[in-house]
Amino acid sequence: MIVELHLLQSFPVSNLNRDDLGQPKTATFGGVTRARISSQSLKRAARRLFTKYGLNTTEVGIRTKRIVDEVVPILGRAGKDEEQARTVAMAALRQLGFGVNKDSGLTQYLLFVSHASIDFLARYCDDNWESLKRLAAAKTTSAQNKIKADRAAVEAGRRILDAGRAADVALFGRMIADNADFNVNAASQVAHAISTHAVTTEFDYFTAVDDLKPNDTPGAEMIGSVDFNAACYYRYANVDIGQLSVNLSGDDDLVARTVRAWLYAFINAVPGGKQNSTAALTMPDTLLGVVRSRGAWNLANAFLKPVVAEDLMSESTDRMLWHFGRLKDFYGGESGEIRSAVAASVSGDIATNGVVSTADSVDTFVRGLLAAAEV
């Protein structure tokens, strides 16, 4: 079963997701420049809300290079010398196939792990303390290769990167190039959000005055400019409940709570870029949710021809629902896999034409999708 979420969300003056020059990200689509928010930005904004919508901190992961820094105090409390614990923890990670900077203790790349992984790594170090001390002391590659972890230790080490209880790792997946055994196939796909219309990046010229400057001294102490745009975005994401169940070891309760948290988090997710200076804290106006037994439809092509209208949201809503209806009619076999399609709108102005049912609130909207998905 697959749940799809389509959102139309208008942001006023903002710079939610910047490129390397500090400008709002853009993309060319339909021959014109569109405002864009990257999928990674949206996923991070959603991840930070999971615990607000039904998951606890032990059921979400952390993305870090600093796992050694977290393990050392645990080993210290267990009576180990902390300086030695640091070298042992780095040796343990190297033994498991991960590069670690010998000076900083940072892993070669960000590891996406559960909170329990820190305790598992500390336990692994404690249980294999002597062999890991020898590995840390080995000066040559040949000497390191002679120090092999026994089978039981290797199996215990696998628990360190077990993601069976980490909902966000299960949703968004994990790829570890050096050790494919620890890869996790993502259950959720997230599209880059794009504006339904053409945009032009604009510039805010600003000055700042020194509060203690004498009154007879003219001029500003700081002059600059900040890039921004304003746009109505189409956002799309889906979650494959079957894959999610596999990733979460078949825990039906955790799967159900994860899907619910995923829905609420993505509806409420707003990237944090430049928010202190723009406060572009708007909510989606139009929501379309689809539950289907297979397949997936991104509806971005509804806006391949950019919307040109005084009421961008109303026209974008009509376009999205019309395009969904046309796909449903044209691909009859595919549309037969659709279990439910429900729309909701803050403005309440939805012309469904019988294509979808409607909900009068976000809670009704979410409950309807969860019921149709049987989670």
N, C-alpha and C positions, 0 to 999 in steps of 0.2 A: 504494500500500500504506500502510495506517495502523496504527500501533502504539499501543495504549491501555495505560495503567498505572493500576491501582486499588490503593490502599493503605489499610490500617487501622493506625493508629498511636496508641498511648495515651501521653499525657504526664502526669506527676504535677504537683505544684504548679508553676505557671509563668505567665508573662505574655509570651508569645512575640511578640505582634504587638499593639501598643497603639493606642488611638484618641487623639483630641485631648485627652482628659481623663486619659490615662495608664492607662485601664482596658483589660483584654483585649477585643479586638473580638468582637462578637456578631452574630447574625442571628436573625430569627424564621423558623422553618421548621416546617411541620406544627403551627402554632399554639403552639409553645413556643420559648423562648429557647435558642439553641445557641451554643456557643463557635465562633469563626471565626478562620481565618488567611487573610489576603488572598492572592490569586494573585501579586500583585507581590512580597510578602514571600517566598513560596516560590520564585519565579523567581530572585530575587536570591541566595537561599541555594544554589540549584542552580548558578547561573552561576559562583559562587566555587569550585565543585568540578570544573569541566570540565577544567582542566589536570591535576587529580589522576587523571583517568580517561581519559587518552590523547590529549588535545589539548595543543598547545604554546601559549605566550603569543602567538605571531604569528597564531594561528588563532582567537582570541577577541577581542571588542571591548572598548571602554571607553566609559563614559557620563560625559560631562564638559561643563562650561561653560568649562573652562580650557585649551582647545586653543591659544590664543594664547601662554600661558605656556610651553607645551611647544615651540612653534615658534621662539620668539625665541632660545634658546640655540643651536639648530641653525644659524640664520642667523648668529649671532655667531661660531660656530666656522668658518663659511665666509667670514669676513672682513667681515661687515656690521656697521654700528654698531647696537648692540642697542636703543637708544632709537628709532632710525628703523625698525628691524626690527619693533618693536611696532606702530607706526602702519601700516606696510606690511601686516603680517599681518591687522590689523583691516580694512584697506581690501579685502584679498583676500576675506575672509569677506563683507563687505558687497556686493562685486561679485557673489558667488555667491548672494546673496539672503538672507543671515542677519543678523539684528540683532545688534549688538555694543555694549555699554556703553562709551562713549568714555573714561570715567574708569577703570573697573576692568579693561576688556578682556575681561570675561566675555560669552559669547554669551547671547542673549536667553533661550534654553532649553537644556536638556541635549541634547547631540548624542551619538548612539549610533553610534560609528565604529570602524573597525579600527585596530590599532596602526600599520599602514602609512599611515593617513591623515595622521598628523602629518608623516611624511617627505614625503608627496605635497604637502601644503600648503606645506611649507618650499621644496620644489623649484619649486612654482608661483610662490611669491613671488620666488624667485631669478631664474627665467626671465622674469618680467614686472615686474622691479623698478622700472624707470623709469615705466611707465604706472601702476603701483600707487602710486608716490610722488606722481604728479600727482593721482590720485584721492584720496589721503589729504589733499592740500593744498587740494583744491577746496572752496570755502566754501558754494556754493549747489547746490541740486538740479539746476538747469539745467547748471551747470558739470560736475557729476558725470556727468550723462547724456551729455555730449559725449565722455566718455572711455570708449570701448567696447573690450572685450576682443576680440581677433581670434578667428576660429573655432578655430584650433589651441589657443589658450590656454583657451578654454571647454571644449574636449574634454579637455585636460589637467586642468582643474579638476574635471571630473566624476569623475576617478579618486579625488579626495579622499574622496568619500563612497561609493566602491565597496565593497559588502559581500560581494563574491564569495568572500572568504577568511575571513570572520568568522562562525564557527559560531553564536554566540549571537545575532547580529543576524539571521542566516538563520532561526534557530528562533523568536525572539520578535518579529521584525518591527521596523519603524521607520516612524513617520509624521512628516513634516516639513510643517507646514501651509503654509509660505511657498513650498515648491518640491516639488510632488508627484512630480517626476521622480526624486527620491531616496528615495521611499517603498519599503518592502520588505514584502511580504505575509508575515505570520507563518506558519511551518510547524507551530508547536506551540501548542496551546490548553491553558491551565491553569485549573482551577476553584478557587474559594475552598474551602478545607478547612472542613468543618463537623463538629461533634460528632454522633455517632449518637444521642445522648440529650440530654435537657434539662440545662442547667447554671445555676448561680447564681454570680455573681461574689462572691468572699469577700475579706476584708481581713486583712492581716497588720499588727498593731500592733507597733511596734518602738521601742526606746530605745537611745541610745548614751551611753556614759560616757566622760568625759575621763580618760585614763590618768594624767595628772599632777595630778588633783584631790586635795586633802588628804582623808585618811580620814574626818575629822570633818565633811566637807561633804556633806550628803545630796543626792539627786536626780540626774537625768540631764541631760546638756547638750543632748540632741536627742531629740525625740519625733515620731513620724510614723506613717504607714500606707502600705502598698503593696497594690495590688489583684492578685488572682490567681484562677485557676481550675484545675481538673484535668479532663481530658476524653479520650475516645477519638474520634479524628478519622477521617473518611472523606476521602481525598485522591484526586483524579482529574486526569490529564493525558493528552494524546495528541500524536502527531507524524505529520504527513503526509509520507511519505518522498518522494513525487513533488514536492511543493512545495519541500521541503528541497533536492532535487537541482537544481531550477530556480534557487533562491537561491544555491546554491554552484556555479553554472556547470557543472553536470554532472560534477563531480569525484567519481567513485565511491568512491575511497579516503577522501576527506574526509567524504563522506556517511556511509559505514559507521562511521568512527571517531566521528562526531558523534552518530549514533544510539546507539552503545554508551555514549558519555560521558553522553548525555541520560538513559539508563536508570539507570546507576549513580548519577548525580548526584541525580536525583529520589528514588531510593530512600534515599539517604543525607542528603538536604537537611533541615536543621533550622534554623529561624530563630534569630537571635542575641539576640532581645529578653530582657533581664533574666537572661541565662544565668549571669552571674557570681554572682548571688544565688540562683539556683534550680537550676542544673546539671541542667536537664531534658533530658538528652542520651540519649533513648531511640531505639530503632530500630523500624521498622514490624514488626508481628507477622504480619500476613497480606498477601500480595501476590497480585494477579490480573493477568495480562498477556494481552492479546488482540491478535491480528494479523488484519486484515481488509482486503479489497480496496477497500471503500468504507464510508461511514457511520461513526457513532460513538455509543456509549451511555454517558452518565453514569449511574451507578447510585445516585445520591443518593436517589432515590425509594424505595429499599429501606428507608430510615430516615425516611420521611415520618411514619410513626407512630414516635415516639421509643422507643428500646430501654429497657426497664425490666427489669434482670436483675442478679443478683449478679455474674455473669461477663459483663461487657460485651463483652469481646473475642470470646469464643466465640459469644455470641448475635449480635453484629454480623457475624461471619464467616458464620454460617449464613444470616443475612438477605441479605447481599450475594450469595452464591453462589446462593441460591434465586431471588433476583430476576433475576440474570443468566440462569439456566436458564429462567425463565418468559418473559422477553423472547425468548430463542432459540426457544422452542417456539411462542410466539404469532405472532412476526413471522418466519414460516418463510422467506420470500424473502430478508429481510434477514440472517437467520442463515446462509443459504447462502453469504453473502459472507465468513463467518468462516473463516480459514485455520487458526487455532490459538488455543487458550485454555488457559493453564496457571496453576496456583495453587501457592503455597508458603507455609509457615507456620513460624515459629520454634517454636511450641508443637506443631506437627505434627498438630493436631487438626482435620482438614478432612474434612467429609462431602461429597464431590464429586458423588455420585449419577450418575456417568458424564458429567456436564456438562462437566467440564474434566479435563485431565491434571494430574499433580502433579510438582513438582520438590523435591529434598531439600536444596537450597542455593541461595543467591542467584546464584552463578556458573552453576549448571545452569539456573536460571530465565532468566537473561539470554541464555545461549547458545541456548536453545530458541527464544526470541523472535526473535533475530537470524537464526537459520536459517530460521524460518518466513517472515520478512520478506525473505529472500534478499538480505541486505546484509552 
